[in-house]
């Protein structure tokens, strides 16, 4: 186990970007969602502060190295952890979510006897799940989520920056809903959209709404509840100014007027240009300049 020292903690003295926060306000009568986005900064063991991306009209951050969120060591990270910390047993993942899924290979998973031996995971796997078809610009995707995930399953759509979503509720387990997701992928739906995909497919002149899928899914799943939600308005997202490469020593400077936030996509406006930033890519980076976010409450 690595020793956490004052030297380690000094790596986060000016702040480290630790998370993206999403607050959701639902309007059930209109099936719309209003979102409020913020970044969370860590300064020492216990001090965290919120930077409200809606309340603040300007952002000025110089990014340094990525820092492990457990031992605070500058390092290449996997899901926020250096390799040594990631290997700890508490970070084991459900076998169903691994790339080489064993679904359909004769292996079963039950709440009382999960093959991963993680009984806490089994509580999640054998709870209600949803299946959804979402649209971002010209691209449609399929996905799954726990119905009672922390906050709301609507947060899943907000995180992805989707414009609109059709939801199928009432699947009893992850295994059941994953089989339906795979079925939809076989007819052409993708299950992932990269940051580049989102930019390239965004448009302020969107295609027809996906609401037509509502009746199709209602016939396919007559025992399930079908919902439609409008999340973000359609806009054309500008290209990224730079990509964050973990092995690069070049300091990246995010500076300009905050024009728009769509999930994990932040759009910055300067005198000369507009560009987008992938907020997921700046997580766990040191902040090298005094940012002034400590006054933001």
C-alpha positions in Angstrom: 0.0 0.0 0.0 1.3 3.4 -0.9 2.0 5.8 1.9 0.1 9.1 1.7 2.4 12.0 2.7 2.3 15.7 2.8 4.2 15.7 -0.5 1.5 13.7 -2.1 -1.2 16.0 -0.9 0.7 19.0 -2.2 0.0 17.7 -5.7 -3.6 19.0 -5.2 -2.8 22.3 -3.5 -4.3 24.5 -6.2 -7.1 22.0 -6.8 -7.7 18.8 -8.8 -10.9 18.4 -11.0 -12.5 15.4 -9.4 -16.0 15.2 -10.8 -18.9 16.5 -12.9 -22.1 17.2 -11.1 -25.6 17.1 -12.6 -28.7 18.5 -11.0 -31.9 17.5 -12.7 -35.3 19.2 -12.6 -38.0 17.2 -14.3 -41.2 18.6 -15.9 -43.3 15.5 -16.1 -46.2 17.3 -17.8 -44.0 18.3 -20.7 -41.6 15.3 -20.5 -38.6 17.7 -20.4 -35.5 17.9 -18.2 -33.7 21.1 -17.1 -30.1 20.5 -16.0 -27.6 22.4 -13.9 -23.9 21.4 -14.3 -20.9 21.9 -12.0 -17.3 20.8 -11.6 -16.0 19.5 -8.3 -12.5 20.5 -7.1 -10.4 18.9 -4.4 -7.8 20.9 -2.4 -6.7 18.5 0.4 -8.0 15.3 2.2 -11.4 16.8 3.0 -11.9 20.2 1.2 -14.0 20.1 -1.9 -15.6 23.0 -3.7 -18.1 23.4 -6.5 -17.7 25.5 -9.7 -21.1 26.2 -11.1 -20.9 26.2 -14.9 -24.2 28.0 -15.2 -23.6 30.7 -12.7 -20.1 31.5 -13.8 -19.8 33.1 -17.2 -16.1 32.7 -17.6 -13.6 29.9 -17.0 -9.8 30.0 -16.7 -8.0 26.8 -15.9 -4.5 25.6 -16.6 -4.3 21.8 -16.5 -1.3 19.8 -15.2 -0.7 16.1 -14.6 -3.4 13.6 -13.7 -3.4 12.6 -10.0 -4.7 9.4 -8.4 -7.8 10.1 -6.3 -6.7 7.6 -3.6 -2.9 8.1 -3.1 -2.6 11.5 -4.8 0.4 10.4 -6.9 0.8 11.9 -10.4 0.3 9.0 -12.6 -1.4 7.5 -15.7 -4.9 6.7 -14.4 -7.6 4.2 -15.0 -11.0 5.4 -13.9 -9.3 7.9 -11.6 -6.8 5.5 -10.0 -3.2 4.7 -10.5 -2.5 1.0 -11.5 -1.6 0.0 -7.9 -4.7 1.4 -6.4 -6.9 0.2 -9.2 -5.9 -3.4 -8.6 -7.5 -3.4 -5.1 -10.4 -5.7 -4.8 -12.9 -2.9 -4.2 -12.6 -1.9 -7.8 -13.5 -5.2 -9.3 -16.2 -4.9 -12.0 -19.2 -7.0 -12.8 -18.4 -9.7 -15.3 -21.5 -8.9 -17.3 -20.1 -5.4 -18.1 -16.7 -6.6 -19.3 -16.0 -6.5 -23.0 -16.0 -10.3 -23.3 -19.4 -10.8 -21.8 -20.4 -14.3 -20.9 -24.0 -13.7 -21.7 -25.3 -16.7 -23.7 -22.3 -18.9 -22.8 -24.1 -21.2 -20.4 -23.0 -19.2 -17.3 -25.8 -17.9 -15.0 -25.9 -15.2 -12.4 -28.2 -15.3 -9.4 -28.5 -12.9 -6.5 -27.5 -15.6 -4.0 -24.6 -17.0 -6.2 -23.0 -14.4 -8.4 -20.0 -15.7 -10.4 -18.1 -12.5 -9.6 -18.4 -13.3 -5.9 -19.3 -9.6 -5.3 -22.7 -9.8 -3.5 -22.9 -5.9 -3.4 -22.8 -6.0 -7.2 -25.4 -8.7 -7.3 -27.9 -6.3 -5.5 -27.5 -4.0 -8.4 -27.5 -6.6 -11.1 -30.8 -8.2 -9.9 -32.7 -4.9 -9.6 -35.0 -3.2 -12.1 -33.3 -1.9 -15.3 -34.3 0.2 -18.2 -33.6 -0.1 -21.9 -33.4 3.1 -24.0 -33.0 4.5 -27.5 -31.4 8.0 -27.5 -30.5 10.5 -30.2 -27.7 13.0 -30.3 -27.8 15.0 -33.5 -27.9 12.6 -36.4 -26.8 9.5 -34.4 -29.0 7.1 -32.5 -27.8 4.8 -29.8 -29.1 2.1 -27.5 -28.3 1.8 -23.8 -29.2 0.3 -20.4 -29.3 1.7 -16.9 -30.5 0.8 -13.4 -34.0 2.2 -12.8 -33.1 3.3 -9.3 -29.6 4.6 -9.9 -28.5 7.3 -7.5 -30.3 10.5 -8.4 -32.4 9.4 -11.4 -31.9 7.2 -14.5 -32.5 10.5 -16.3 -29.1 11.6 -15.2 -27.7 8.9 -17.5 -29.1 10.7 -20.5 -27.9 14.1 -19.3 -24.4 12.7 -18.8 -24.3 11.6 -22.4 -25.7 14.9 -23.8 -28.6 13.2 -25.6 -31.2 15.4 -27.3 -34.2 13.0 -26.8 -34.8 9.5 -25.4 -37.3 6.7 -25.5 -37.3 4.6 -22.3 -38.6 1.1 -21.8 -39.0 0.3 -18.1 -39.7 -2.9 -16.2 -36.8 -5.3 -16.9 -36.1 -7.4 -13.8 -32.3 -7.7 -14.1 -29.2 -6.6 -15.9 -29.0 -10.0 -17.6 -32.5 -9.6 -19.0 -32.1 -6.1 -20.3 -28.6 -6.7 -21.7 -30.0 -9.4 -24.0 -32.5 -6.9 -25.4 -29.8 -4.3 -25.9 -27.7 -6.8 -27.9 -30.8 -7.6 -30.0 -31.1 -3.9 -30.9 -27.4 -3.6 -31.6 -27.7 -6.4 -34.1 -30.1 -4.3 -36.3 -27.7 -1.4 -36.4 -27.9 0.7 -33.1 -24.6 1.6 -31.5 -24.1 1.4 -27.8 -21.4 4.0 -27.4 -20.8 7.5 -28.8 -17.3 9.0 -28.4 -16.6 12.7 -27.9 -15.7 12.9 -31.6 -18.9 11.1 -32.6 -20.9 13.6 -30.7 -19.3 16.6 -32.3 -19.4 15.1 -35.8 -23.1 14.1 -35.5 -24.4 17.3 -33.8 -26.6 19.6 -35.8 -28.9 22.6 -35.5 -31.0 21.1 -38.3 -31.9 17.7 -36.7 -33.6 14.8 -38.5 -37.1 13.5 -37.6 -37.7 12.9 -33.9 -37.2 9.4 -32.5 -40.6 9.6 -30.9 -41.9 7.3 -33.7 -40.0 4.4 -31.9 -42.4 4.8 -29.0 -45.2 2.8 -30.7 -42.8 0.3 -32.1 -41.3 -0.4 -28.7 -44.8 -0.5 -27.1 -45.7 -3.4 -29.5 -42.5 -5.2 -28.9 -42.7 -4.8 -25.1 -46.4 -4.8 -24.3 -45.9 -5.5 -20.6 -43.4 -2.6 -20.1 -43.9 1.1 -19.5 -42.7 3.3 -22.4 -41.6 6.9 -21.8 -40.4 9.8 -24.0 -38.1 12.5 -22.7 -36.7 15.7 -24.3 -33.3 16.5 -22.8 -31.2 19.0 -24.8 -32.0 21.3 -27.7 -30.2 20.5 -30.9 -27.2 22.7 -31.7 -24.1 22.3 -33.9 -21.2 21.6 -31.5 -17.9 23.2 -32.6 -14.7 21.1 -32.9 -12.3 20.6 -30.0 -9.3 22.9 -29.7 -7.0 20.2 -28.3 -7.0 16.6 -27.0 -5.6 15.7 -23.6 -3.0 13.0 -24.0 -1.8 11.5 -20.7 1.8 11.2 -21.9 2.1 14.8 -23.0 3.9 17.4 -20.8 2.2 20.3 -22.7 0.1 22.5 -20.4 -3.5 22.9 -21.6 -5.2 26.2 -21.0 -9.0 26.3 -20.9 -10.0 30.0 -21.0 -13.0 31.9 -22.3 -16.7 32.6 -22.0 -18.9 29.6 -21.1 -21.4 29.5 -23.9 -23.1 26.2 -23.6 -23.0 22.9 -21.6 -24.4 19.6 -23.1 -23.7 16.7 -20.8 -19.9 16.3 -20.6 -19.4 18.8 -23.5 -18.4 22.3 -22.6 -18.5 25.0 -25.3 -16.1 27.9 -24.9 -16.3 31.2 -26.8 -13.3 33.5 -27.2 -12.8 36.7 -29.3 -11.4 34.5 -32.2 -13.2 31.2 -32.0 -15.6 28.7 -30.4 -14.4 25.3 -29.3 -15.6 22.4 -27.3 -14.0 20.6 -24.3 -14.6 17.1 -23.2 -15.1 17.5 -19.5 -14.5 13.8 -18.9 -11.0 14.2 -20.3 -10.1 16.9 -17.8 -11.1 14.8 -14.7 -8.3 14.2 -12.1 -6.0 16.8 -13.7 -4.1 19.2 -11.4 -5.0 22.9 -11.6 -1.8 24.9 -12.0 -3.2 28.4 -11.6 -5.2 30.1 -8.8 -8.6 29.8 -10.2 -10.8 31.7 -7.7 -13.4 28.9 -7.4 -13.1 29.0 -3.6 -15.4 31.9 -3.6 -18.0 30.0 -5.5 -20.6 28.5 -3.2 
